[in-house]
Amino acid sequence: MNISSLSFSSPFFLAPLAGYTDSAFRRIAHEWGSACGITEMVSAEGLARGSDKTEDLLIRYPGEERLAVQLFAPDADPVRRCLDTLMKHSPQMIDFNCGCPVNKVVKTGAGSALMKTPEKIHEIVSFLKQNTDVPVSVKFRLGWDSGSINYLEFADACVSAGADMVTLHARTRAQGYSGNADWTCIRRLKEKLKDTDVKVFASGDILSAQAACDCLRETGCDGVMFARGAIGNPFIFTQTGKLLQGEVFTVTLEERIATALRHLEYMCALYGKETGCRDMRKHAIGYVRGLRGASKVKEAISHAASEDDYRRAFDMLEA
Ligand SMILES: Cc1cc2nc3c(=O)[nH]c(=O)nc-3n(C[C@H](O)[C@H](O)[C@H](O)COP(=O)(O)O)c2cc1C
């Protein structure tokens, strides 16, 4: 799969997830088949002002070859000012966030509030296309609410400015993360862009390999982004690839635990042991979800503070 002149090993990407998609998670996802990881949303203003905490979000894992950096901003001004810092990190792709529903973000005019001002995304994408040579993508929603669905017009603004890819999270801002994603809209968007080189990615309710295959088939989209479905479940990338070939891939308990412990190792390498072990808890809960014995394991994970604590917790899982 190609986006502009950049090739990818598969059409399955790890979606941007604030608080989750650091280099440790992207590395584990890549080991299981993610073709590209996207940073969590990064403040263009923070980068422009030289915030180390913001720039740390751009740290790669050793050998990470496909990294998309997702920016957010209310308009083109901070994007212009952060460009030198951003490009020092040589991202393979720049994604722009027009989907974040969080009040703190939308009240500044950023995230999904940008869907109300398509002329601003046009200016931002034009600037990035004129001043970088990397593919540019935009991730957006159906619209602000059910009374203002405008994803097709919004896509026009992105595409006419030169966007190479668009990702539709098929919910409105008002829906947040609840209700069902409406994949028929993804089909309409793909249909609209079918004679262009612009890649259309789907997001929303792609929570299993089966859902990913259904979404690819029903919408004709070029690729899918796994978000909540990949938390504690990086196996979903391999499972989807196999399922497309008609095979069912089941991960063993040993592989699951080994992957979770490797993820923990990457977290500790990135943040140090104390923070790494603490921040791993939200991922570890995902790794054991739905397994036999999970409730007592989750309880143990909720105060795990060392690698040994995690080992002991996972040992309580019943085969
Ligand atoms: C905890 C969390 C954090 C998220 N952070 C971001 C983000 O930083 N940027 C973004 O574009 N989308 C973000 N999203 C949206 C996801 O990328 C995705 O579009 C959404 O969860 C729908 O997919 P799903 O239903 O398969 O989870 C976030 C979602 C969740 C649940």
PDBQT file of the ligand as one rigid body, heavy atoms in Angstrom, charges set to zero:
ROOT
HETATM    1  C1  LIG A 401      -8.206   7.103  24.959  1.00  0.00    +0.000 C 
HETATM    2  C2  LIG A 401      -8.329   7.598  23.546  1.00  0.00    +0.000 A 
HETATM    3  C3  LIG A 401      -7.433   8.549  23.088  1.00  0.00    +0.000 A 
HETATM    4  C4  LIG A 401      -7.538   9.035  21.765  1.00  0.00    +0.000 A 
HETATM    5  N1  LIG A 401      -6.625   9.937  21.322  1.00  0.00    +0.000 NA
HETATM    6  C5  LIG A 401      -6.675  10.364  20.027  1.00  0.00    +0.000 A 
HETATM    7  C6  LIG A 401      -5.694  11.264  19.506  1.00  0.00    +0.000 A 
HETATM    8  O1  LIG A 401      -4.750  11.681  20.205  1.00  0.00    +0.000 OA
HETATM    9  N2  LIG A 401      -5.824  11.654  18.218  1.00  0.00    +0.000 N 
HETATM   10  C7  LIG A 401      -6.841  11.198  17.393  1.00  0.00    +0.000 A 
HETATM   11  O2  LIG A 401      -6.926  11.561  16.223  1.00  0.00    +0.000 OA
HETATM   12  N3  LIG A 401      -7.762  10.332  17.877  1.00  0.00    +0.000 NA
HETATM   13  C8  LIG A 401      -7.697   9.900  19.147  1.00  0.00    +0.000 A 
HETATM   14  N4  LIG A 401      -8.611   8.990  19.592  1.00  0.00    +0.000 N 
HETATM   15  C9  LIG A 401      -9.603   8.446  18.644  1.00  0.00    +0.000 C 
HETATM   16  C10 LIG A 401      -9.126   7.126  18.033  1.00  0.00    +0.000 C 
HETATM   17  O3  LIG A 401      -7.952   7.305  17.255  1.00  0.00    +0.000 OA
HETATM   18  C11 LIG A 401     -10.211   6.476  17.168  1.00  0.00    +0.000 C 
HETATM   19  O4  LIG A 401     -10.513   7.330  16.077  1.00  0.00    +0.000 OA
HETATM   20  C12 LIG A 401     -11.489   6.230  17.958  1.00  0.00    +0.000 C 
HETATM   21  O5  LIG A 401     -11.195   5.624  19.213  1.00  0.00    +0.000 OA
HETATM   22  C13 LIG A 401     -12.461   5.358  17.167  1.00  0.00    +0.000 C 
HETATM   23  O6  LIG A 401     -11.946   4.069  16.988  1.00  0.00    +0.000 OA
HETATM   24  P1  LIG A 401     -12.445   2.796  17.870  1.00  0.00    +0.000 P 
HETATM   25  O7  LIG A 401     -13.967   2.909  17.976  1.00  0.00    +0.000 OA
HETATM   26  O8  LIG A 401     -11.991   1.620  17.060  1.00  0.00    +0.000 OA
HETATM   27  O9  LIG A 401     -11.785   2.925  19.201  1.00  0.00    +0.000 OA
HETATM   28  C14 LIG A 401      -8.563   8.543  20.912  1.00  0.00    +0.000 A 
HETATM   29  C15 LIG A 401      -9.457   7.593  21.389  1.00  0.00    +0.000 A 
HETATM   30  C16 LIG A 401      -9.364   7.120  22.688  1.00  0.00    +0.000 A 
HETATM   31  C17 LIG A 401     -10.352   6.089  23.155  1.00  0.00    +0.000 C 
ENDROOT
TORSDOF 0
